[in-house]
Amino acid sequence: MLPKPLTMFKFLLRIALFSILFFYFLTFRSIPTNAGCTDYFSCTKEIERVKKEISRLDGLENTLANQIAYLDNQIYLTELEIQAKEEEIKVLSGDIGDLSTRLERIGNFLDYQEEIFANRARLAYASDQLSSFDIVLGAGNLDDALRRIKYLRVLEDQDVQALSDMRDTRTSFNDQKKTLENEKADVEQLKKEVEEQKAGLISQQNSKRQFLAETRGEEASYRNLLKHLEEEQAAILAALRSKGYRLGPVKKGDPIAIQGSTGCSTGPHIHYSVYWDSNPSKEAVGSLSALSPCGYVRVSGGKCSSGSYFSSGGYVYSSSFRAPGAEGSYLTQSYWAYHRALDLVSRDGTVYASANGVASIVNDGPSYGAICRSRGIPYNGLGYGIRVDHGNIVTSYWHIKKPPGF
């Protein structure tokens, strides 16, 4: 039985689609490169990029492995189909052999029948030369004469029937011969299609296995690069610790930390402060004086500064400075007499640099634990923050999630 045209079309379409995808991956796949680490932030960004690439390649490997497993099953099913078709070919070949033998016998029988018919025709011709009177004279009696006449007529009828049967047999012979030739052509075409299908599947499988091997090699290169970057980052962190935890330059709007609840905190939020640094060349905290953030960011739907009393509510947006959280982050505490900062919950959990500057990591030290507890505020270990120096202006982002490596 030959494959249906639709089935063969789907098979060829599948091979064509795979070829396109394979060409795409080979053309546009990434090549591991090391952008290097000039400071903590650039190193962290490069590590995140490499991790994403490893994750992408890992997903691609899983996809290829699943495709290869699927293709293995398809090859197995096709091999079963090939075996079934080979058995069908054997059966057809056997039928063809039997039919050839029968046709040969029919041909021999026709030759024999033709010879008998020729002999009878000669006898009939000879008997036609005798009149009924001659037959009666040659007979012993009247009954014998009648039997002779009847016998000649029977022979004549048999010869006519034999001639008709011979013609029908010849017609049947020609029909069977045509059927034999058609079946033989079908078998040869079937065998050709099966061989092409098998060759296509094997080629597709080999291509996928080669691509999977290349992808695994590419992932291994990225993993080596990641290891190198992490070693670079560790070296940078060691240098930061010896230089006062200086992270490096940042630009306005750069993500610089993840919102957290380290130190004295009742939940994840950003404690955002703005200071005036009278002597930027020094890093002593004593040289800083608090400024109201309301002159740098905007609060909508609530009070940014509430004077001598507590206030909350509203949403924080960028103004001359970039908002420290995602635009429209909720304000949980205003700037007031006993709270020289804005507390807000970043909508996306990210902390952003308000302006260009140089960032450093700061922490409050373990002594603050007793102070927190005395006020009934949860103490979640060392409090971490980012300090960004913008010349005479300093911004502080407190309660961030503990940075990696600290």
TAGI-V201600 format. One record per pair of residues at least 24 apart in sequence whose ideal C-beta (glycine too) atoms are under 7 Angstrom apart, sorted by the first residue. I is the first residue (numbers start at 0). J is the second residue. If there is no record, write none. Layout:
I:J / I:J
This chain:
0:87 / 1:185 / 1:189 / 2:192 / 10:196 / 14:199 / 14:203 / 17:203 / 21:206 / 21:210 / 24:210 / 28:217 / 31:217 / 31:220 / 31:221 / 31:224 / 33:224 / 33:227 / 36:228 / 36:231 / 36:232 / 36:235 / 38:235 / 38:246 / 38:247 / 39:235 / 39:239 / 39:246 / 39:247 / 40:246 / 40:247 / 40:249 / 41:247 / 42:228 / 42:231 / 42:232 / 42:235 / 43:232 / 45:228 / 46:225 / 46:228 / 46:229 / 46:232 / 49:221 / 49:224 / 49:225 / 49:228 / 50:225 / 52:221 / 53:218 / 53:221 / 53:222 / 53:225 / 56:214 / 56:217 / 56:218 / 56:221 / 57:218 / 59:214 / 60:211 / 60:214 / 60:215 / 60:218 / 63:207 / 63:210 / 63:211 / 63:214 / 64:211 / 66:207 / 67:204 / 67:207 / 67:208 / 67:211 / 70:203 / 70:204 / 70:207 / 73:200 / 74:200 / 74:204 / 77:196 / 77:197 / 77:200 / 81:193 / 81:197 / 84:189 / 84:193 / 88:186 / 88:189 / 88:190 / 91:182 / 91:186 / 95:179 / 95:182 / 95:183 / 98:175 / 98:179 / 102:172 / 102:175 / 102:176 / 105:168 / 105:172 / 109:165 / 109:168 / 109:169 / 112:161 / 112:165 / 116:158 / 116:161 / 116:162 / 119:154 / 119:158 / 120:158 / 123:154 / 123:155 / 123:158 / 126:151 / 232:404 / 233:404 / 236:404 / 243:282 / 243:359 / 244:359 / 244:360 / 244:361 / 245:357 / 245:359 / 246:358 / 246:359 / 246:360 / 247:357 / 247:358 / 248:357 / 249:352 / 249:356 / 249:358 / 249:387 / 250:352 / 250:355 / 251:321 / 251:352 / 251:353 / 251:354 / 251:355 / 252:321 / 252:351 / 252:352 / 253:351 / 253:352 / 254:349 / 254:350 / 254:351 / 255:350 / 255:351 / 255:352 / 255:358 / 255:385 / 256:350 / 256:385 / 256:396 / 256:399 / 256:400 / 257:348 / 257:349 / 257:350 / 257:399 / 257:400 / 258:345 / 258:348 / 258:349 / 258:350 / 258:399 / 258:400 / 259:398 / 259:399 / 259:400 / 260:379 / 260:398 / 261:379 / 261:380 / 261:381 / 261:382 / 261:383 / 261:398 / 261:399 / 261:400 / 261:401 / 262:363 / 262:367 / 262:379 / 262:381 / 262:382 / 262:398 / 263:367 / 263:371 / 263:376 / 263:378 / 263:382 / 264:377 / 264:379 / 264:398 / 265:376 / 265:377 / 267:344 / 268:331 / 268:342 / 268:343 / 268:344 / 268:398 / 269:323 / 269:324 / 269:343 / 269:345 / 269:350 / 269:396 / 269:398 / 270:340 / 270:342 / 270:397 / 270:398 / 271:323 / 271:340 / 271:341 / 271:343 / 271:396 / 272:339 / 272:340 / 272:395 / 273:392 / 273:394 / 274:393 / 274:395 / 275:391 / 275:392 / 276:391 / 276:393 / 279:388 / 279:390 / 279:391 / 287:393 / 289:339 / 291:334 / 292:334 / 292:340 / 292:341 / 293:334 / 295:319 / 295:320 / 295:353 / 296:320 / 296:322 / 298:330 / 301:330 / 302:333 / 303:333 / 303:334 / 304:333 / 304:334 / 304:335 / 305:333 / 305:335 / 306:335 / 306:336 / 307:335 / 307:336 / 308:335 / 309:335 / 310:335 / 315:341 / 315:343 / 320:353 / 320:354 / 321:351 / 321:352 / 321:353 / 321:354 / 323:350 / 323:351 / 323:353 / 323:396 / 324:350 / 324:351 / 325:349 / 350:385 / 350:396 / 350:399 / 352:387 / 353:394 / 354:389 / 355:389 / 356:387 / 356:388 / 356:389 / 357:387 / 357:388 / 358:385 / 358:387 / 359:386 / 360:385 / 360:402 / 360:405 / 361:386
